[in-house]
Amino acid sequence: MPRRRQRHMVGSGSDGTEDSDSSAEREQTNSSESDGNMHKRQRLTRASTRLSQSSQDTPDLKRAADHDESPPLTPTGNAPSSESELDISSPNASHDESLAKDQANRDSDKDLSHRPKRRRCHETYNFNMKCPTPGCNSLGHLTGKHERHFAVSGCPLYHNLSADECKVKAVSREKPEEELKEENNSRHATRHQTPTSKQSRYKEQVSEVRKGRNSGLQKEQKEKHMEHRQTHSNTREPLLENITSDYDLELFRKAQARASEDLEKLRIQGQITEGSNMIKTILFGRYELDTWYHSPYPEEYARLGRLYVCEFCLKYMKSQTILRRHMAKCVWKHPPGDEVYRKGGISVFEVDGKKNKIYCQNLCLLAKLFLDHKTLYYDVEPFLFYVMTEADNTGCHLVGYFSKEKNSFLNYNVSCILTMPQYMRQGFGKMLIDFSYLLSKVEERVGSPERPLSDLGLISYRSYWKEVLLRYMCNFQGKEISIKEISQETAVNPVDIVSTLQSLQMLKYWKGKHLVLKRQDLIDEWKAKEIKRGHSNKTIDPSSLKWTPPKGT
């Protein structure tokens, strides 16, 4: 109503006062409209700024942005400061404005398309990669849990299986979660105690299954195995049926599937790429060794798949030619450092990680190819390395090594220990362990290996502790045995002694006291093995040690 009244007053013009009042109201109305226009112009200016920035960020859209988004220029060459300078009377103005809006929408959509996409939680596959097995289409996985594979370790065809068979085996191998939890709880509860009746029955069943297997292959089976080998050569796994019992074969298949699953996890985490960033074999002296785990060698070496390593200085190279040239001029014939032990052809060298940093780093990288839990690669200065070698007329060949901290607050006498694969199962692992405890005896300390131990390391240590305790029991002539006295004489940690006694069922709790039982059957069994083994040179002679404990550095 007031607006109609104002219009009537303006149209009549009969009274000057009314005209002045209406003009004032019109000025106020115009000022409010101008304020609104100012806000609109500011919004348009901000929108044009955003559009110009997006055009700079996306070079492919620069021409379109310059044509549609930039405001028309004034005769001075600058952008107009207000709408009054624009030619809004042009009949194409509304059309140009709609085109600008459409272009802005398209630019915003393209800007969104250029944003990095969110990575999915599950694994992604590079479909350009293919399995190296001839005739394989990369479908399926040995574990039965993945749709594709890119390495031989996960190839069903290489293992003479189909993708469907792998899925069926995966389902049969899986156990209910409650059963697994119950089994794990019972396993931890009875680890150092007498086996339960269920475990004893299971052990008897396994023994019967192994006794009942056929000894040797039949003629037809041998022909089938030979035909398979001639047809596929090294591109397929040899036929394993009827070679051993079904129980042991199934255990082997489970281990294969678990190893393949671990490699798949490493690939998904990005630690290794699909079959291209993991060293599969190394040429080391006279041996070609298959690797077990990933080692963080530089990428230009790791992607080759095969590495050539000098067995004396441990330098790694890319080709046989480079290795041959290096060996012709390499002056090293033994590890650096001081020779602290020698008996026969066996020597042990003490290498300081601070003085021989490159050699120790190369040694750690080499060891990681065969160790799962190793995390030390480059920070070698706080450690001493004891390298065992076997000498011949060409030099001192690396057998194994162990490292220990120069100043260990927890009295660890071993941080990392390794026997090279070509020297495994020959007694060198026990020699390294025995040598570490010999150093602890000289230092007058009680030692223990640093945890966690690898699978093979745990087996070796348990076997060594068992042998030490049975030898002590055999030579003991008193009536009362003290765990503390055993620890002081053997330098073995009391915790390791107790766990070994429990595994041997030689520790009992009776009338509020812990009693150590001297089981004569185990001692006699150990004696028989010692007699059968005879005099072996795979033992450490304390008199051949020429070493004094290093002072703290």
GUVOFI-816947 format. One record per residue (C-alpha): y, z, x; residue in three letters. Coordinates in pm, whole numbers, plus 50000, padded with zeros to 5 digits. Layout:
YZXALA...
//
This chain:
500005000050000MET502655007950270PRO501934974550438ARG502604955250112ARG505834974450066ARG506964965250416GLN506304928750352ARG508364929650029HIS511284946350209MET511224921250489VAL511164892450244GLY514084905050033SER516494914350313GLY518844930350058SER519424962650253ASP520154965050624GLY518745000350643THR515444989850505GLU515364960750747ASP515994983451041SER513285007550925ASP510834979350873SER511714964651212SER511034998351374ALA507704999951200GLU506974964451305ARG507784973251668GLU505465003051645GLN502734981251498THR503284954651766ASN503184980852039SER499834993851910SER498554958351894GLU499814951752248SER498014983452367ASP494824970452209GLY495384936852375ASN495904954152708MET492534971552671HIS490934938452580LYS492534921652883ARG491294949753107GLN487774945452970ARG487974907853023LEU489284913053376THR486404936953459ARG483904912553306ALA485294883653509SER485134905553823THR481484913453759ARG480734876853699LEU482464866754021SER480504893154215GLN477224881154065SER478134845554159SER478664856854520GLN475354875554524ASP473444845054399THR474434814154600PRO472394791354377ASP474684799254084LEU477944796754277LYS478994762954144ARG478354771953783ALA480184804753830ALA483194787753983ASP483304762553700HIS482794785153399ASP483674820753503GLU486894817353706SER490054819253491PRO492404788753497PRO495044790053766LEU498814790753708THR501224765753873PRO501664791454154THR497924789354238GLY497114825954148ASN495024839053865ALA497054845953547PRO498064882153496SER498124881553114SER496924861152822GLU500444847552765SER500034825053067GLU496844809152930LEU496954777252726ASP495374792552417ILE496674764352201SER494084740952353SER491524730252092PRO488724735752353ASN489704771652428ALA487194787152190SER484524763252313HIS485244772252676ASP485124809052588GLU481694805452423SER480424785952725LEU481634813652954ALA479764839652745LYS476574818952750ASP476854814153127GLN477444851453174ALA474274859252975ASN472284834253179ARG473664848653504ASP472794883953400SER469244872853317ASP468934855653653LYS470314886453829ASP467594906753662LEU465024881253777SER466194885754137HIS465644923254127ARG462484935454307PRO459624939654064LYS458044973554024ARG454714975354204ARG451724982353987ARG449685013354041CYS446364995354074HIS445444972754361GLU446914937854389THR445034908054524TYR446204879254737ASN444374850454576PHE445044827954876ASN442664849355082MET438954841255072LYS435814858655181CYS434594844955518PRO430974843455395THR429964806755340PRO429474798254972GLY431174829954844CYS433874827654577ASN435304862554658SER434334875954315LEU432744910254277GLY432504938754525HIS429654957454691LEU430824990054533THR430784974654184GLY434254989054118LYS436524959954214HIS436914924954078GLU437434907254412ARG436784911654782HIS438114895755098PHE435934910255376ALA432264908155466VAL431904945755420SER432484941955046GLY430744908554990CYS427744910454754PRO426474876354870LEU426364887355233TYR424244917255131HIS421894894354934ASN423094907754599LEU425024894454301SER428174909254152ALA426274920553840ASP423604937754051GLU426314956754237CYS427784968753909LYS424364980453786VAL423744999054114LYS427195015154092ALA426435028453744VAL423065042053854SER424625059054157ARG427325076753961GLU426615112453846LYS428375132553579PRO431315152053715GLU429875185253602GLU426635178653786GLU428525169554102LEU430655201154083LYS427595222654029GLU425835205954320GLU428825210454551ASN429185247054455ASN425515253754519SER425725234754846ARG428615256154975HIS426995287954852ALA423665281355023THR424845263155334ARG423845291455567HIS421185307655352GLN417565301655263THR417025268555072PRO416485272454701THR413215263354531SER414845231854392LYS415915220954741GLN412445228254880SER410775207454607ARG413185178954671TYR412435180155043LYS408685178654971GLU409165148854738GLN411145130255003VAL408445137255262SER405755123955027GLU407775092554955VAL408235085755325ARG404545091255400LYS403475067455123GLY405415037255244ARG403605007055381ASN403385005155759SER404514970855876GLY405134938455690LEU402534915655540GLN402184879955661LYS403964865255358GLU406784890255392GLN407214881855760LYS407414844855677GLU409984851855408LYS412094872355648HIS411914845755918MET412814817955673GLU415814837855550HIS416984843755905ARG416624807156003GLN418424795355690THR421404818755696HIS421484830356060SER424304856156098ASN426084846855774THR423814869455567ARG422384903955611GLU418684904255708PRO416234912155430LEU415644949855430LEU412944953355166GLU409574967355277ASN410974976455621ILE411315013155529THR410775035355227SER412685028954906ASP414345062954940TYR415745055455288ASP416785020455182LEU418725034754888GLU420415059855121LEU421455031155346PHE422815011455048ARG424835041754938LYS426295045355287ALA427215008355290GLN428955011454952ALA430855042655061ARG432025026155384ALA433124995255189SER435055017454947GLU436835034755237ASP437865000955381LEU439114990155038GLU441275021555016LYS442765014255359LEU443524978655247ARG445224990454927ILE447285015955119GLN448434988255351GLY446895002755668GLN444814970955707ILE445214937055548THR442474916555392GLU440154910455685GLY442984900155921SER444354932156074ASN441244950256188MET439574946056525ILE435924938656456LYS434524935856809THR435624943857163ILE434334929757489LEU434014959857721PHE432404953458058GLY428884939958007ARG428844949757640TYR430164935257316GLU430754964557082LEU431184963856705ASP434004986956599THR433665013256326TRP437215022456227TYR440775009556237HIS442855016256548SER446655011356560PRO446774985156833TYR449914963156831PRO449824937856550GLU449654907256775GLU446404921256919TYR444944936656604ALA445104904656400ARG442914886156651LEU439804904056530GLY438324905256882ARG439804923757178LEU439044921457550TYR439334954557738VAL439114961558109CYS436474988558151GLU438265004658447PHE442005005558364CYS441445001157984LEU444124974357955LYS443584952857643TYR443974915157639MET443804885957397LYS441304862057553SER438354858857790GLN440454838758036THR443114865558063ILE440424892058112LEU438744871558386ARG442024867258573ARG442804904158531HIS439414915158663MET439904893158971ALA443004912859073LYS442394947358913CYS442104973059193VAL440835001458973TRP437175010659006LYS437325045558854HIS439655065558624PRO442855079558772PRO443115116458847GLY440925141059037ASP437135139559052GLU436095175058962VAL432355169958919TYR429715147859079ARG425945149059072LYS423965117859139GLY425665088858967GLY427475110658709ILE431095119958776SER433845136658574VAL437525129558640PHE440375151958526GLU443275129958407VAL446655145058323ASP448265129058020GLY451705134858169LYS450955118158504LYS448845089258372ASN450365082958031LYS449465046057988ILE445815051258077TYR445475080657837CYS447165061657554GLN444805032257604ASN441875056557608LEU442985071557275CYS443405037157115LEU439935027657235LEU438435060257104ALA439995055356760LYS437825024456711LEU434815047956694PHE436345080056550LEU437465086056193ASP439475118356217HIS441465110656530LYS445265111556486THR446515113956846LEU447465080657004TYR450695081657200TYR451685118357242ASP449285125057528VAL451465145657763GLU450325180557642PRO446625171957703PHE444135169757985LEU441435143157964PHE438015147858122TYR436455113458163VAL432715110658240MET431515079858428THR428285065258559GLU428565048558899ALA426855017559037ASP427714991859302ASN430514976959085THR432375009259004GLY432445039558775CYS431735028858417HIS433165048558126LEU430495069257948VAL432645092057735GLY435415117457748TYR436875148157587PHE440445160657576SER441795195957559LYS445235211057525GLU446805225057839LYS447875256057648ASN445815262257335SER446795292957134PHE443535291256935LEU441325288057246ASN440135253157160TYR438185239257455ASN437915204357300VAL440495185257098SER438735151757082CYS435335140957214ILE433655106957225LEU430565090957374THR430795053157401MET428345035657164PRO426325019657444GLN425605054457587TYR424795072457263MET421415089557201ARG420865093457576GLN421965129457622GLY425515122457742PHE427075138557435GLY425425172057510LYS426495168557873MET430135165057766LEU429835195257535ILE428075215757806ASP430775206258056PHE433525218057818SER431815251957783TYR431335253558161LEU435105250458202LEU435545278457945SER433205300558147LYS435235294258462VAL438395302758270GLU436615334158137GLU437385324457781ARG435455318757461VAL435895283157337GLY435365262757024SER435985226256929PRO439025217256724GLU438355209256359ARG437675186956175PRO434715173056366LEU433455137956309SER430015133356156ASP428365125356488LEU430335152756663GLY429165178856412LEU425535168456461ILE425885170356840SER427545204656835TYR424995219656596ARG422175206756814SER423855221057126TYR424475255356969TRP420865256556850LYS419575248557199GLU421835274657362VAL420745302257122LEU417025294457151LEU417265293957531ARG419045327657521TYR416415341957284MET413595329057505CYS415015345657816ASN416105377657640PHE413895407657720GLN415735436057549GLY415295451157203LYS418775448057054GLU420805416157053ILE424575416257020SER426465385856904ILE429355396457124LYS427105396457432GLU425765361957341ILE429335349257306SER430435363557641GLN427465348757826GLU427505314257665THR431295311157599ALA430475300757240VAL432725313856966ASN431085341756757PRO431825322456436VAL429825292756565ASP427005316156672ILE426795332156327VAL426805298656146SER424015285756373THR421915317156323LEU422305313855947GLN421255277155954SER418175287256155LEU417455315755911GLN417605340656197MET420285362956047LEU419315387255770LYS421105414555582TYR418925445455541TRP419915480955441LYS423625475155495GLY423195459355838LYS423015424055975HIS419885418356177LEU419125389956419VAL415505378756389LEU413705364356687LYS411705336056532ARG408925328456774GLN407935296156596ASP411325280456665LEU411265292257024ILE407785277557078ASP408895244656923GLU411885243657157TRP409655251057458LYS407335222557366ALA410275198357349LYS411545210157686GLU408135204857846ILE407825170557687LYS411295161257803ARG410475171758159GLY413005173158438HIS416015153158323SER419155144558514ASN421155146458189LYS422145182658252THR425275198358398ILE424845216558729ASP427485244158763PRO427215243059142SER428485207159144SER431775216758978LEU434805216859211LYS437555228558981TRP440095256158938THR441855262658606PRO445235244858600PRO448285266558571LYS450445263858261GLY452875234658272THR
//
